[in-house]
Amino acid sequence: MERTCLAVILAAGDSTRMKSSKSKVLHPVANRPMIAHVVDAVSKASISSVALVVGRDADEVAKAASVSGVAVEAHLQKERLGTGHAVLAARQAIARGYDDILVTYGDVPLQTDGPLKAARQGLADGSDIVVIGFHTDKPTGYGRLLVKDGELIAIREEKDATDAERTVNWCNSGLMAINGRKALDLLSRIGNSNAKGEYYLTDLVEIARSLGGRVTAVDAPEVEMTGCNNRAELANIERLWQERRRHELMLSGVSMIAPETVFLSHDTVIGQDALIEPNVIFGPGVTIDSGAVIHAFSHIEGAHVSAGATVGPFARLRPGADLGEGSKVGNFCEVKNGKIAEGAKVNHLTYIGDAVVGAHTNIGAGTITCNYDGVNKHETRIGANAFIGSNSSLVAPVRIGDGAYIASGSVITDDVPDEALAFGRARQEIKPERAKVLRERALAIKAQKKAKG
């Protein structure tokens, strides 16, 4: 029978070092609150439910943690008396009798399910406590994991370590797994006889061993255990997340010319053989299909780009943009809530908003769909194989038929039938010598003003 597991996520900190008006765990990594990254990680470790220990911004934190279809129950920690005290804020959930208890932190958003599963396996193999550690070339400041004969005998804090113990580079991450059947008894034994008068979760190592229990440790990649306390560390976590995700995408068959300049969201999907040029930013909700090309300096959010389509350079796709196969949205174009059908071209200097552009239609430079009347948005529908001349304004609501031709410089306010030619511009007039007269008049006025000083 599969073992049951409760994940206790500690997210009640005051976040003072973030210098922020909101809880630290609400700050985004890859356009997603860091607490949501943590819940997603634990959900993949086959947990049964989540006990979220909250404090500041409790309702907002609980809402942000409601992801991945996991049952999340919030528990308010009214006082901050150490990590051991924080875990016991979820006493009600722990008392339900899970096989395993995973304890992790809401400000460690790079963690993955691998180390969590390894810790759970340690419990299944007979340990009462399994501490998750990491190896680092810079262990200064971290508690060291001291192991003997395969068991963890102590977590030695830097200030208490001997010179020999300070050479140990296996460090405590703070994450651990606890035997769920013994968890409340072990946690209740944590005391606060220390300089700060706080209850430290790390005391469980000594407590469990004193009761004859087995304590072990498992390893995690250092990067996954990176915590966040301030804006500088948040920026570093963003960098690490981006590096990891870019690497995954490139191994899956995505080409990036300068990957360090491409910024992804947590849900960005890019298909095999897509090409991403430098300085591209993906907001939330983007899917790029196989073989699409995203040229440099483009910004894409809430959009779908089909196979073989091209975007940019210097293009912006806003939410609701949907580009069909082989279509093109070129330089200095913006598409918002617009469907660009197969083979259609929106090449340059154009705004397409609340519109449908039919297959193989050509949209000339400077075309604008005038979708907003100051109160409401209206739709423009352009048929297949139409031609919209440069510098045209299509005033919605309006329909341009299949095969229709809009003359350059037109302002179109009425529907245009299929295969029709539409002009919406004033007739050109020629005034011979008028340019010379206007120029001489302007020069005379300028001279008079100069003479008056």
Buried (B, 14 or more C-beta within 10 A) or exposed (E): EEBBBBBBBBBBBEBEBBEBEBBBBBBBBBBBBBBBBBBBBBBBBBBBBBBBBBBBBBEBBBBBBBBBEBEBEBBEBEEEBBBBBBBBBBBEBBEEEBBBBBBBBBBBBBBBBBBBBBBBBBBEEEBBBBBBBBBEEEBEEBBBBBBEEEBBBBBBBBEEBEEEBEEBBBBBBBBBBBBBEBBBEBBEBBEBEEEEEBBBBBBBBBBBBEEEBBBBBBBBBBBBBBBBBBEEBBEEBBEBBBEBBBEEBBEEEBBBEEBEBBBBBBBBBBBEBBBBBBBBBBBBBBBBBBBBBBBBBBBBBBBBBBBBBBBBBBBBBBBBBBBBBBBBBBBBBBBBBBBBBBBBBBBBBBBBBBBBBBBBBBBBBBBBBBBEEEEEEBBBBBBBBBBBBBBBBBBBBBBBBBBBBBBBBBBBEEBBEBEEEBBBEEEEEEEEEEEEEEEEEEEEEEEEEEEEE
